[in-house]
Amino acid sequence: MQNLDNPVFQLNKHIRFIEKWFALHRINLPVAGLLVFTANSCVFRAKPAGALSCKTYQMNEYLHRILRDSP
């Protein structure tokens, strides 16, 4: 198991990559990120600041919200 020092940094790196790839291919779509913690034993001491985050069972609600807000 890999321990990430700051998952928000990794998320922002992925968002920048996707935004550049979209621009290169002339795709005009908004890009949003969500940190999803998959371990059942995961306990939030504090949610990371600067990004939406959830556990796996909460992900569907976030995806529905993104789809609703970005038709």
SULRA-V427606 format. One record per pair of residues at least 4 apart in sequence whose C-alpha atoms are under 8 Angstrom apart, sorted by sequence separation. I is the first residue (numbers start at 1). J is the second residue. D is the distance in whole Angstrom. If there is no record, write none. Layout:
I,J,D  I,J,D
//
This chain:
6,10,7  7,11,6  8,12,6  9,13,6  10,14,6  11,15,6  12,16,6  13,17,6  14,18,6  15,19,6  16,20,6  17,21,6  18,22,6  19,23,6  20,24,6  21,25,6  22,26,6  23,27,6  38,42,8  48,52,8  54,58,6  55,59,7  58,62,7  59,63,6  60,64,6  61,65,6  62,66,6  63,67,6  64,68,6  65,69,6  66,70,6  67,71,6  22,27,5  23,28,7  37,42,7  48,53,7  54,59,6  22,28,7  47,53,7  22,29,8  19,31,7  18,31,7  15,31,7  35,51,7  37,53,8  39,55,8  15,32,7  34,51,7  35,52,6  36,53,6  37,54,6  38,55,6  15,33,7  33,51,7  34,52,5  35,53,4  36,54,5  37,55,5  38,56,5  33,52,7  34,53,6  35,54,6  36,55,5  37,56,6  34,54,8  36,56,6  12,33,8  11,33,7  11,34,8  36,59,7  11,35,7  8,35,8  7,35,7  8,48,7  30,70,8  7,48,8  8,49,8  8,50,7  8,51,6
//
